[in-house]
Structure formats: structure tokens, C-alpha cells
């Protein structure tokens, strides 16, 4: 509905309601006032007639007729005796009076006899017109009530005249309201239409023309709309700039990035991702669920779309080795990040081969050096410089042998040349067996050893040699950093994924900034102290690879001065 129609209808309804209200008020209030005024006049006339009525009962009929004529053509005077008989009436002669019904039951007569005055309004039985009756007690002896009545037709006529006048005024007001509504609608509609056009232009992103409005309320609306438009333009410009920057940055990334909505439709795919997937810059991309053909790849996409996070899962895309990470977006879509690690894996393979070859080449000369140095140390006089030199050579040769052995072990594990052969192992027995070579050293340093294995975690599926090497490396590290009077404790319990094993010491602890890197090869928190105590820097790296080869994971928790806890999680069923 248009604004003009609404204004016209609203004002018309208001005027119509006002007219109807005035007509009803006229009918109720004016009629009540006029009837009260008429009743007061009739009461005065009745009192006057009661005083002037003759005492002779023979003259009562003529007096009633004469009084009615003198009071006016619409007045009817009735004289009633105590028994309710009519003894005189303006409209009836002497003969007819005898046939009139008894008036004692009339409401106004009954009230007048009881209280002195009575009043009633009804249709007259003789004239069939609406009459107002006023009865007053009094009169000469033989007369009990004097009643004067008048027709209310004059009252109705006056009320109807006022109502017609109100109706005429209402129609005039209705016409005026229509004119005012049209003018007001015209004054309001044009600026509102212009404001609506400006709002649509803003929504469409085009230039907006704002009207010049003189109405204060609409002027404030235009000002607010203009301010909103300027702010939107500023923000859109910022968003466009940031989007271009993000797009440029995304295209410059060497990692492939793919973003899809909740239905799997790809909305963004940078050049690196297209290159890894074998698509050209303008080639259409299928839905994310159909982007990969390998079953492992499809499983990864399904996991991400179902809301699960995927962390650096290694996959083969043709001749390329790719690490894929996936996240669910807030709107239910998915984000995949693909890192090409082909060259890194190639370099790692070269590094592993080099380390393995060098280690093999060093193993024989180191054995010879250690053997000859031991011989020289044994033949040299005790306390002589030669004996000291030979002993130093032996110690460093043994340390280099341990380093070469650890490098060979780590290279063999990383290259896949070693695979775990799991079987059910008694965890407590394996821990105590691995501790045996350290028992004498621990006793000399006053370090206690404790084992607390829960009955349900007593057996763990693991490679016995790998588990022994894990314990050996952890015990060696813990013993080097635990002071006299300290404790090294092995505990195990069942967990949701299998068995949770932890080795805890009460040693010096590890600063938090070093904790994320302790499982890296050759990383030492205190390099000088570790080297002095014979550490190679490979023990925790070997532990990490051995546990992960069983399908488990390793975590570390430590605080300076409060010791370190290494947690190992072994799955219930070892992956092949």
C-alpha cells in the first residue's frame, strides 16, 4: 500500500471515528440534557397545576383540558385520585374518563405516591408516541397526584438536527483530511523514494545520490545514510586492498592452499596447489571430494570435511612427496595446505646414506684406535704422561664409537631398514633388565630406582630390543641429570589408545624454551655439560623414532629444578 493511501486511510478513519464519536455523544449527552430540562419544566408545571386546581370535583375534567391547552399543545394534564382513578385528563372528556384503566400501577404514579415525585418514559398507549411523564403528589382534596406529560418528539428533532450538523462537519473534515493526506504524502513520499533509491544504490555498490530534505527527521536520516555510505566505502576499500594483498600472498606461497565450502565446492586454489595437482591456471576444478583419485587422499578429505583435523600427513602425488594438513573452516568448509617436501626427502635420503657410509667407514678405524690406545695405556707406567694421553684417546674413541653406533641406529630406523617385530613384553621385567647396567653407577651417585606398573598395563606389544634401547637411552639421560639423593621412576597404566608409559626423574629439569626441541638429533640443552658427561645428543631422537615406528607418540614435560617426565604412548595393537 502506498504512503498516500495509508495517510488518507489513516486520517479518514480518524475523522470518521471522531464524527461517529460526536454523533454518539450528541445522542447520549444532548438527549440526556434536553430530557432533564423538559422533566424539570414538567415538574414545575405539575406543581403549579396542583396549586391552581379547583376543589370542586365536577370542574376537574374541564380544568385538566383547559390547563393542557394553556400549557401548550403537546402538554397533557392528568388528575388522579388516591385510588388511582383518572378524574381529569386533557385528552378525554367526562364520558371517556370512566373507561380509562386505573393508573395506580403506573411507575411515575407509584413513585409520586411513595416519595412525592415520579418520572417515567414510555410509548403512550393512546398516542403511540414516546412520552415523558412527570407526576407530583398534591392537589385539592380528592386529588392525590397531578401528572403532566409531554411528547419527546421535539427532543428527538433537536438531537437529530445536531447530529446532522455533526455529520456534515465530519464530511467536510473528511474531504479536508483527504487533501491534507495527499499533500503530506507528496511532501514525505518524494524524499523517502529518493532515500530508498540511494539505499539501493549503496547496496548495489554504485554511486548514491542523496536528496536535499527540509524535514528535520528525514534530514537526520539522510545524514545517517550518507555517513553509513562513507564508512562502507572506506571499509570496502580496506577489504578490497586486504583481499588483493591476501590473494597476492597466497599466490606467492610455495605451499599449495585449497579452500572449499561446506558442500565441497572449491572456492580458492593457489598456483602452487594447481601445479601439484596437475591443473592449469584456467582449468576448472572438481569438488574437493573428487579432487584426488587415490583412496588415502579421499580418506583424508573425508576426515577434514567431517570436522577432524589432519596434521602433516605424508602422501605421494605422482612423483612428488607432499605433506598435507587439513582444518575445518568456521562455516563448515575445509582448508588443505600441501607442502612439497620432495627435495627435502631427497636430501634426507642423501644425508642418511652419507651418515651411514661415514659411520661404517669410521667404525673400523675407531675400533683399531681404541684397541691400540688401550694397549698403550696398559703398557705405560702408571701416572706417566703417556698413560694419561692413552687414557684420553681411549675415552674419546669409545665416545666416538657410541656416536657412530647411535648414528647407524638412527639412520637404519629413518631409512626403513629396521622394522619392529613386536611381541607381548613384560614391561616391569624389561625396565628392570634395562636398568641393570646402570645400577652400580646409580648406587654410587645415591640415585634410587622405582618401578610402578599397573596390573592391567603389565604387558605391552613391542619389539623387545627396541624397548630395551628406549629404556637404556632414557635411563642414561635421566641418570646424567639427576643429583645425589634423587629418584628415577618408571610408571605405566592403561590409556584410551593403549598403554601410557612414563620415565620420571627428579633432576635439574629443562627450561621451557628448550622443551619443544629436545627430540631433535644433536640438540643439547647444556651442550658443554652433555659433551663432558659423554652424551651424543641422539638418545631422545632414537627414542622418538623407535616409539613412532610402533605407531605411538612421545611427549615431554619438565620444569627447572623439579625434574623431567618423558611419556611414551604405545597403541594396543601395533601397526605393521
C-alpha positions in Angstrom: 0.0 0.0 0.0 1.4 3.4 -1.0 2.2 6.1 1.6 -0.5 8.4 0.2 -3.2 5.7 0.5 -2.0 4.9 4.0 -2.1 8.5 5.1 -5.5 9.0 3.5 -6.9 5.9 5.1 -5.5 6.7 8.5 -6.8 10.3 8.5 -10.1 9.2 7.1 -10.5 6.6 9.9 -9.6 9.2 12.5 -12.1 11.7 11.1 -14.8 9.0 10.8 -14.1 7.9 14.4 -14.3 11.5 15.5 -17.6 12.0 13.7 -19.1 8.8 15.0 -18.0 9.8 18.5 -19.6 13.2 18.2 -22.8 11.7 16.9 -22.9 9.2 19.7 -22.1 11.9 22.2 -24.8 14.1 20.8 -27.4 11.3 21.1 -26.4 10.5 24.7 -25.3 13.7 26.3 -27.6 16.2 24.5 -30.6 13.9 24.7 -29.9 13.4 28.4 -29.6 17.2 28.9 -32.8 18.0 26.9 -34.8 15.3 28.6 -33.7 16.6 32.0 -34.6 20.1 31.1 -38.0 19.0 29.9 -38.6 17.0 33.0 -37.7 20.0 35.2 -40.3 22.1 33.3 -43.0 19.5 33.6 -42.3 19.2 37.3 -42.8 23.0 37.7 -46.0 22.9 35.7 -47.3 19.9 37.7 -46.7 21.8 41.0 -48.5 24.9 39.6 -51.5 22.9 38.5 -51.7 21.2 41.9 -51.9 24.7 43.5 -54.5 26.1 40.9 -56.7 23.0 40.7 -60.3 23.8 41.9 -61.7 22.0 44.9 -65.0 21.1 43.1 -64.6 17.6 41.6 -67.1 18.5 38.9 -64.8 21.1 37.4 -61.8 18.8 37.3 -62.3 17.4 33.7 -62.7 20.9 32.3 -59.8 22.2 34.3 -57.5 19.4 33.1 -58.4 20.1 29.5 -58.1 23.9 29.9 -54.7 23.6 31.7 -53.3 21.4 28.9 -54.4 23.8 26.3 -52.9 26.8 28.2 -49.6 25.0 28.8 -49.1 24.1 25.1 -50.4 21.8 22.5 -48.0 19.0 23.4 -48.9 19.0 27.2 -51.2 16.5 28.7 -52.5 17.1 32.2 -53.9 14.2 34.2 -55.6 14.4 37.7 -55.5 11.1 39.6 -57.3 10.4 42.9 -55.8 8.3 45.8 -57.4 5.1 44.3 -55.6 5.6 41.0 -58.7 6.6 39.1 -58.3 9.4 36.5 -60.5 12.3 37.5 -59.5 14.7 34.7 -57.4 14.4 31.6 -56.6 16.8 28.8 -57.3 14.3 26.1 -60.5 12.6 27.4 -64.0 14.0 28.2 -66.2 13.1 31.1 -67.7 10.1 29.5 -64.4 8.6 28.4 -62.8 9.1 31.8 -64.9 6.4 33.3 -63.5 3.9 30.8 -59.8 4.7 31.5 -57.8 2.0 33.2 -56.6 2.5 36.8 -53.3 4.5 36.9 -52.2 3.3 40.4 -49.7 0.8 38.8 -48.1 3.4 36.5 -44.4 3.8 37.6 -44.5 7.6 37.9 -47.8 7.5 39.9 -46.5 4.8 42.2 -43.3 6.8 42.8 -45.2 10.0 43.4 -47.5 8.4 45.9 -44.4 6.8 47.7 -41.9 9.7 47.5 -43.7 12.8 46.3 -42.4 12.8 42.8 -42.2 10.3 39.9 -40.8 10.2 36.4 -41.1 7.7 33.5 -40.6 7.5 29.8 -42.6 5.2 27.5 -44.8 4.9 24.5 -48.2 6.4 25.1 -50.9 3.8 24.8 -53.3 6.4 23.4 -51.0 8.2 21.0 -48.3 5.6 20.4 -45.6 8.3 20.7 -42.7 8.4 23.1 -43.8 10.4 26.1 -42.1 11.8 29.2 -44.4 11.6 32.3 -43.8 13.6 35.5 -46.1 13.0 38.5 -46.2 15.1 41.6 -48.1 14.3 44.8 -50.5 17.1 45.8 -53.7 19.0 44.7 -57.1 19.8 46.3 -58.9 17.2 48.4 -59.8 14.2 46.3 -56.8 14.6 44.1 -53.6 12.6 45.1 -51.4 13.0 42.1 -51.0 15.6 39.3 -49.3 14.3 36.3 -48.1 16.3 33.3 -46.6 14.7 30.2 -45.1 15.9 27.0 -44.0 14.3 23.8 -40.3 13.8 23.3 -40.6 14.3 19.6 -39.2 17.8 19.9 -36.2 16.5 21.9 -35.6 13.9 19.1 -35.9 16.6 16.5 -33.3 18.8 18.2 -30.9 15.9 18.7 -31.3 14.8 15.1 -30.6 18.3 13.9 -27.4 18.5 15.9 -26.4 15.0 14.6 -27.0 16.1 11.0 -24.8 19.2 11.6 -22.0 17.0 13.1 -22.3 14.6 10.2 -22.0 17.5 7.7 -19.0 18.9 9.5 -17.5 15.4 9.6 -17.8 15.0 5.8 -16.2 18.4 5.3 -13.4 17.3 7.6 -13.1 14.0 5.7 -12.6 15.9 2.5 -10.1 18.2 4.2 -8.3 15.2 5.6 -8.0 13.7 2.2 -6.5 16.9 0.8 -4.1 17.2 3.8 -3.1 13.5 3.5 -2.4 13.9 -0.3 -0.3 17.0 0.4 1.5 15.3 3.3 2.1 12.1 1.4 3.5 14.1 -1.5 5.8 16.0 0.9 7.0 12.8 2.5 6.9 10.3 -0.3 9.3 12.0 -2.7 12.2 12.3 -0.2 11.5 8.8 1.0 11.6 7.4 -2.6 14.8 9.3 -3.2 16.3 7.9 0.1 15.2 4.4 -0.9 16.9 4.8 -4.3 20.1 5.9 -2.5 19.9 2.9 -0.3 19.5 0.5 -3.2 22.5 2.2 -5.0 24.6 1.7 -1.9 23.5 -2.0 -1.7 24.5 -2.4 -5.4 27.9 -0.8 -4.8 27.2 2.2 -7.1 27.3 5.9 -6.6 24.4 7.2 -4.4 22.5 10.5 -4.8 21.2 11.8 -1.5 18.1 14.2 -1.6 18.0 17.7 -0.1 15.3 17.3 2.6 13.9 20.1 4.7 12.0 17.9 7.2 14.3 17.6 10.3 13.6 13.9 10.9 14.2 12.9 7.3 17.3 15.2 7.1 18.8 13.3 10.1 18.0 10.0 8.3 19.8 11.3 5.1 22.8 12.3 7.2 23.0 8.9 8.8 22.7 7.2 5.4 25.4 9.4 4.0 27.7 8.6 7.0 27.0 4.9 6.6 27.8 5.2 2.8 31.1 6.9 3.5 32.0 4.3 6.2 31.0 1.4 3.9 33.1 2.8 1.1 36.1 3.1 3.5 35.7 -0.4 4.8 35.1 -1.9 1.3 38.2 -0.2 0.1 40.1 -1.6 3.0 38.6 -5.1 2.4 39.5 -4.9 -1.3 43.0 -3.9 -0.5 43.4 -6.7 2.1 41.8 -9.2 -0.3 44.3 -8.3 -3.0 47.1 -8.5 -0.6 45.9 -11.9 0.6 45.5 -13.1 -2.9 49.0 -11.9 -3.9 50.4 -13.5 -0.7 48.5 -16.7 -1.4 49.7 -16.9 -5.0 53.3 -16.3 -3.8 53.3 -19.2 -1.3 55.3 -22.2 -2.2 52.8 -24.3 -0.4 49.6 -25.3 -2.1 46.4 -24.0 -0.4 42.9 -25.2 -1.2 39.7 -23.8 0.4 36.3 -25.3 -0.1 32.8 -24.6 1.3 30.6 -26.9 3.3 29.3 -28.6 0.1 32.9 -29.3 -1.0 32.9 -26.7 -3.9 36.5 -25.3 -4.2 36.4 -21.5 -3.8 40.2 -20.8 -3.7 43.2 -22.7 -5.1 46.6 -21.0 -5.5 49.1 -21.7 -8.2 51.2 -24.0 -6.1 48.3 -26.3 -5.4 47.3 -26.3 -9.1 50.9 -27.2 -10.0 51.0 -30.1 -7.5 47.6 -31.4 -8.7 48.4 -31.0 -12.4 45.8 -28.4 -13.2 46.4 -25.3 -15.4 45.7 -21.8 -14.3 42.3 -21.7 -16.1 41.3 -25.4 -15.7 38.0 -25.9 -13.8 38.4 -27.8 -10.6 36.1 -30.6 -9.5 34.5 -30.7 -6.0 37.0 -31.4 -3.2 35.8 -34.9 -2.6 36.6 -35.7 -6.3 39.9 -33.9 -6.5 42.0 -36.9 -5.6 41.9 -40.3 -7.1 43.9 -42.3 -4.5 41.9 -43.9 -1.7 44.2 -42.5 1.0 43.8 -39.0 -0.3 40.0 -39.4 -0.4 40.0 -40.6 3.2 42.0 -37.5 4.2 39.5 -35.2 2.5 36.6 -37.0 4.1 38.1 -36.7 7.6 38.6 -32.9 7.1 35.0 -32.4 5.8 33.7 -34.4 8.8 35.4 -31.9 11.1 38.6 -33.7 12.1 42.0 -32.0 11.9 44.8 -33.6 9.9 48.4 -32.7 10.7 51.2 -33.1 8.2 50.2 -36.4 6.7 52.7 -37.5 4.1 51.4 -38.6 0.7 52.6 -39.2 -2.8 51.1 -37.0 -5.7 52.7 -38.5 -8.8 56.5 -38.3 -8.3 56.1 -35.6 -5.6 56.2 -36.2 -1.9 53.7 -33.9 -0.2 52.8 -33.1 3.5 49.1 -32.4 3.7 47.4 -30.6 6.7 43.7 -30.0 6.9 41.4 -27.9 9.0 37.7 -27.3 9.2 36.6 -23.7 8.5 34.1 -21.9 10.7 31.4 -22.0 8.1 31.8 -25.8 7.7 34.1 -25.8 4.8 37.6 -27.2 4.6 41.2 -25.9 4.2 44.0 -28.0 2.9 47.7 -27.0 2.9 50.1 -29.0 0.8 53.8 -28.7 1.3 56.1 -30.2 -1.4 58.9 -31.9 0.6 60.3 -34.0 -2.4 63.6 -32.2 -2.3 63.8 -32.3 1.5 63.1 -36.1 1.4 65.8 -36.5 -1.3 68.3 -34.5 0.8 67.4 -36.5 3.9 68.0 -39.7 2.0 71.3 -38.4 0.8 72.1 -37.3 4.4 71.1 -40.7 5.8 73.2 -42.5 3.2 76.2 -40.2 3.8 75.9 -40.7 7.6 75.6 -44.4 7.2 78.5 -44.7 4.9 80.7 -42.4 7.0 79.7 -44.3 10.2 80.6 -47.6 8.6 83.9 -46.2 7.4 84.7 -44.8 10.9 83.7 -47.9 12.8 86.8 -50.0 11.9 89.5 -47.3 12.4 87.8 -46.3 15.7 87.9 -49.9 16.9 91.6 -50.0 16.0 92.4 -46.7 17.7 90.6 -47.8 20.9 92.4 -51.1 20.9 95.9 -49.7 20.4 95.2 -46.9 22.9 94.2 -49.4 25.5 97.3 -51.4 24.8 99.5 -48.3 25.2 97.6 -47.3 28.3 98.2 -50.7 29.8 102.0 -50.7 29.0 102.8 -47.1 30.0 104.0 -46.5 33.5 101.1 -45.5 35.9 100.9 -41.8 36.3 103.1 -41.0 33.3 102.1 -38.5 30.6 101.9 -41.4 28.1 99.4 -43.2 30.3 97.3 -40.1 30.5 97.4 -39.5 26.8 96.5 -43.1 26.1 93.6 -43.0 28.5 92.2 -39.8 26.9 92.5 -41.4 23.5 90.5 -44.4 24.7 87.8 -42.3 26.3 87.3 -40.2 23.2 87.5 -43.2 20.9 84.8 -45.0 23.0 82.7 -41.8 22.8 83.1 -41.7 19.1 82.2 -45.4 18.8 78.9 -44.7 20.8 78.2 -41.7 18.5 78.8 -43.9 15.4 76.6 -46.7 16.8 73.8 -44.2 17.5 74.1 -42.7 14.0 73.9 -46.1 12.4 70.9 -47.0 14.5 69.1 -43.7 13.7 70.0 -44.0 10.0 68.7 -47.6 9.9 65.4 -46.6 11.6 64.8 -43.5 9.5 65.6 -45.2 6.2 63.1 -48.0 6.9 65.8 -50.6 7.0 64.7 -51.6 10.5 61.1 -52.7 11.2 59.8 -53.5 14.7 59.0 -57.2 15.4 56.5 -56.7 18.2 55.5 -59.3 20.7 54.0 -59.2 24.2 56.7 -58.0 26.6 56.5 -57.8 30.4 57.0 -54.1 31.0 58.3 -54.2 34.5 60.8 -57.0 33.7 62.0 -55.1 30.6 62.5 -51.9 32.7 64.5 -53.7 35.4 66.6 -55.6 32.9 67.5 -52.3 31.1 68.3 -50.7 34.4 70.8 -53.4 35.5 73.8 -51.9 33.6 73.1 -48.6 35.4 72.5 -50.0 38.9 76.2 -49.7 40.1 76.6 -46.2 38.6 73.3 -45.1 40.3 74.2 -46.6 43.6 77.5 -44.7 43.5 75.6 -41.5 42.9 72.9 -42.2 45.5 70.1 -42.3 43.0 67.0 -44.6 43.7 65.2 -46.6 41.0 61.4 -47.3 41.3 59.0 -49.2 39.1 55.2 -48.8 39.4 53.3 -50.7 36.7 49.5 -51.1 36.9 48.4 -54.7 36.7 46.3 -54.0 33.6 49.4 -52.4 31.9 51.8 -55.2 32.8 52.1 -56.4 29.2 52.8 -54.2 26.1 53.1 -55.3 22.5 56.5 -54.0 21.4 59.8 -55.1 19.9 61.9 -56.3 22.9 65.2 -55.0 21.6 63.7 -51.6 20.7 62.0 -51.4 24.1 65.3 -52.1 25.8 67.1 -49.5 23.7 64.3 -47.0 24.6 64.8 -47.7 28.3 68.6 -47.5 28.0 68.6 -44.1 26.4 66.0 -42.7 28.8 67.8 -44.1 31.9 71.2 -42.8 30.6 69.8 -39.3 30.1 67.9 -39.3 33.5 71.0 -40.6 35.4 73.2 -37.9 34.0 70.9 -35.1 35.1 69.7 -36.5 38.5 71.7 -35.3 41.6 72.6 -37.4 44.6 69.6 -38.5 46.6 67.3 -38.2 43.5 64.9 -40.8 42.1 64.2 -42.2 38.7 60.8 -43.8 38.4 59.1 -45.9 35.7 55.3 -46.0 35.8 52.7 -47.4 33.4 48.9 -47.5 33.1 46.3 -48.2 30.5 45.1 -45.3 28.4 42.4 -44.8 25.8 44.8 -45.6 22.9 46.7 -48.4 24.6 49.5 -48.2 27.3 50.9 -45.0 28.7 54.5 -45.4 29.9 56.4 -42.6 31.6 60.0 -42.3 32.9 60.4 -39.5 35.5 63.5 -38.1 37.2 63.9 -35.6 40.0 66.8 -33.9 38.2 67.6 -30.3 37.1 64.8 -30.1 34.6 64.6 -28.4 31.2 63.8 -24.7 30.6 60.5 -24.3 28.7 62.1 -22.7 25.7 64.2 -25.8 25.0 61.4 -28.4 25.6 60.0 -28.4 22.0 63.4 -29.3 20.5 64.8 -32.0 22.9 63.8 -34.8 20.4 65.9 -33.3 17.6 69.1 -35.0 16.8 72.3 -33.4 18.3 70.2 -30.9 20.3 71.5 -30.4 23.8 70.1 -28.1 26.4 73.6 -27.7 28.0 76.0 -28.7 25.2 79.2 -28.4 27.3 77.9 -30.5 30.2 76.4 -33.1 27.9 79.6 -33.5 26.0 81.6 -33.7 29.2 79.3 -36.5 30.5 79.6 -38.4 27.3 76.2 -37.7 25.7 75.9 -38.0 22.0 72.7 -35.8 21.5 71.0 -38.7 19.7 69.4 -40.6 22.5 66.0 -38.9 22.6 65.8 -38.7 18.8 66.3 -42.5 18.7 63.6 -42.9 21.4 61.2 -40.8 19.4 61.7 -42.8 16.1 61.5 -46.2 17.9 58.2 -45.3 19.6 56.8 -43.8 16.4 57.8 -46.9 14.5 55.4 -48.8 16.9 52.6 -46.4 16.0 52.9 -44.5 19.2 54.0 -41.0 20.2 56.4 -39.3 22.7 55.8 -36.3 24.9 57.9 -34.4 27.4 57.0 -32.4 30.5 59.6 -30.6 32.6 60.2 -27.7 35.0 63.5 -26.2 36.0 64.6 -27.7 39.4 61.7 -30.1 39.5 62.7 -32.9 37.1 61.6 -34.2 33.8 58.9 -36.7 32.7 59.1 -38.5 29.3 55.7 -40.0 28.3 55.5 -42.8 25.8 52.2 -43.9 24.3 52.1 -47.4 22.8 48.9 -48.4 20.9 47.0 -51.5 22.0 47.6 -53.1 18.6 50.9 -52.3 16.9 50.6 -51.2 13.3 52.6 -53.2 10.8 
